[in-house]
Amino acid sequence: MGSKKILIASLMILVLLQPIPMSLAYCWASPDWGYAYNEIYLDWPELTSEYQPPCTLRLQAKAIGLASGKAIGYMYVNAKATATSVVTAEIKWYMQGKLVMTSSAPWPSDADSYVKIKFQVYDSTIGKWVNDRVIYEKHATLAGISIDQTFIKSVDITLLKDHTYIFRLYAECGAYVIADATAISDFATSKFEDGVPVYNRRIEWRYIDVPNTQPVGGCPYVSTWDGTGYVTDNNLLPTSEDPNRVGDVQDYYVLQTPLTRRNGLYSLKISEFEQEHDYLDQVRLIAVDHATDVSIAVTQDGQILTYKNPNPPTSAVDSFGNDVTPHLSAIDGDYYQGVPGSYLEMDFGDVDSDTAKLVMTVDCKCPMQVQVLNSTGDWWTIETVYPRANFATEIIDLPPYLPHAHPHLKVRLLLINQKIDFVGLDTSPQAETTVQYGRLVSAIHSHYGNIKPMLKLSDDIYAELIPGQEIELHFWLPPHQQGTRDYLLFTEGHYTPFTG
């Protein structure tokens, strides 16, 4: 499977023997039969000490949305690593915030469904499950599952040095759990404010992606008219997340979804999906016409570069010593995903070109530093790539850095949870491009109506968006005559957390 999935019917805990930064995960899921949605919010405290057994990971989850409509309490998971590197898993049930002391349970009935809970451990270093045990099983009547007993089960697993483990609490048939992946350092706790709905019925397995850390590539989002409707493309103004930002930021983004004329005009929407307050100063649609045998990408400062067939690295190794070259050799969905504190090191061989460009296809939920090995053998940060919520092409113009780099070009990407589908080096000459700026015909705010004057100039007069609002934009551009046309959206502004 190309992407990393977390089974809705499971709780997965990624165990890495290193510290992790503060992280958040926020996730929605709605079962097709429409009982209740899941709303999961995790808050991991900042960890500063390095891993030294013993360590403790505690997770608490509240269950809602029974078929009978009753909340059933809390599930408590405690995984401990002792000084001898043995993990003990402990599971308890709570009702209304209190530990249920009774131990009775209805057993069994052919007419019942059941909840079977397994505790599984996967050693990703050797690629094998090292534990798969049923630790709890209970049948339920059609009125709903009423957990009225306390159960405490222990499972011992030996942790080997320098191995990476995935701990999974796996609930079969009735219980759903959605969770984040994280790393264990000295101590970590998390609380699920809502979630883990339990339904008294069999279901088909459903999957959902949950990021390992807070998806900092936030709002606003742009959608394009593709001829039948608006299609969500990606987020805008990602450098608003830069803690050192002062004032507005400028964002250049090559649209990835189709853009089709509608009544002679190109139509887009900018929407606030999440919990930010957006301030938009200027928006421009730019057409870039070029030959069909080249592609374009835009640097973070707005330089339009062309590339043809970037060559993947001759070798790519992650910080754990794994050869990951095949994952980066093509844009095919077979990506490599980092974990907090990891990196990728790539070798491109000898490079002596005044047109060298580093081309990457990245789903970058967190800022990612790009480094090159310099002539003195030290790693030199040349750029920080800021996040998009969905895969997008990033390009870095390398000539300014090559005079100081080692002749044998090595590139390192410092990762948190980024997905890297492709990295390549392109040395083709810059191709001719024709740039045309669209004329903004209308800008209609879903709440305030016509706001076109606010978006035409860079003048600190802002069009604002708060959660649930959007702006519909219409641009006019002359049709392209030959070759290929890509569309570049320029936005200027910033966003802050919504406090209303």
Secondary structure, 3 states (H helix, E strand, C coil): CCCCCEECEEEEEEECCCCCCCEEEEEEECCCCCCCCEEEEEEECCCCCCCCCCEEEEEEEEECCCCCCCCCEEEEEEEEECCCCEEEEEEEEEECCEECCCCCCCCCCCCCEEEEEEEEEEECCCCEEEEEEEEEEEEEECCECCCCCCCCCCCEEECCCCCCEEEEEEEECCECECCCCCCCCCEEEEECCCCCCECCCCCCCCEECCCCCCCCCCCCEEEEECCCCEEEEEECCHHHHCCCCCCCEEEEEECCCCCCEECCEEEEEEECCCCEEEEEEEEEEEEEEECCCCEEEECCCCCEEEECCCECCCEEEECCCCECHHHHECCCCCCEECCCCCEEEEEEEECCCCCCEEEEEEECCCCEEEEEEECCCCEEEEEEECCCCCCEEEEEECCCCHHHECCEEEEEEECCCCEEEEEEEECCCCCCEEEEECEEEEEEECCCEECHHHHHCCCCCCEEECCCCEEEEEEECCCCCCCEEEEEEEEEEEEEECCC
